[in-house]
Amino acid sequence: MLALLLYLASVLIYAVRWVIVLQRAGVRLRLWDSMAAYLASILVNNITPSARAGGELMRILYAYVKTGAPLVKLLNTVAFERICESIPVIALAVVSIAEALLSGDRPLGVFLGFALIVIATIVGVKYWDRILAVAAKRLGFDDQLDTEASVRRLISDRGLFATTIALSALVWVFDVLRLYAAALAVGWEAPLLRFALASVMYLVVGILAITPGGLGIVEGGLTAVFVALGAEPSVALALVMIERLISYGFASLIGLLVVVIGGGPQAWTLLKSRWRRTGFTPR
């Protein structure tokens, strides 16, 4: 139950973060709609092999249905969030890797995966403007793309930049605590920073997974990570099943409810029409 509550708290913080960023960009979105957009995006991520890209598009289109704001402006706020979130991700990974090294444990596979995600994050942050330009062109956005100037304006707002980083860091703290709570539920205790490393690797495995929602790949990869960090295989598998029951099963169910009763049907229709029109599919 604690792990479930921490998950819901993370979604709420994400929703608050986006509302704040959107307000600074001149877009007003209600907190409930922001939270619903996140839940709908989680559903899309869980049922399509889109490596999280489909979920972000769903979130943008959900907000478009609710606000009518230009799609590119919404895209820019998501880009700003990703830039801010990369900072606590790298910091968390560096601290957790240092702890594992100092304790004498050297799971080489985990370190290699961490190195890959750090490289990918750095490249993404450095070349975010080019990446978004390509994405916007593929998705057929008709608005004039002014990504660099728009995102730089958000970054230059120091108060917004610091607030977004702080909220992003808080979500990652909750993610670590959620894995820790699930581990305690199955009788495994380990240093808290081990779960920080596992949380970062969870992100790596989720991005690399090619199946819908990472089914099979995420479970196997995350179980291997926990075994590398010292858990017994049966305990590691039980821990992963609890986590996936929450982040895949429960989250997909709530996301489906949002899509059915909220603005999801219109957003889903827009998402499918863009995929068909541009040839950009979840595959």
Secondary structure, 3 states (H helix, E strand, C coil): CHHHHHHHHHHHHHHHHHHHHHHHCCCCCCHHHHHHHHHHHHHHHHHCCCCCHHHHHHHHHHHHHHHCCCHHHHHHHHHHHHHHHHHHHHHHHHHHHHHHHHCCCCCHHHHHHHHHHHHHHHHHHHCHHHHHHHHHHHHCCCCCCCHHHHHHHHHHCHHHHHHHHHHHHHHHHHHHHHHHHHHHHCCCCCCHHHHHHHHHHHHHHHHHCCCHHHCCHHHHHHHHHHHHCCCCHHHHHHHHHHHHHHHHHHHHHHHHHHHHHCCHHHHHHHHHHHHHHHCCCCC
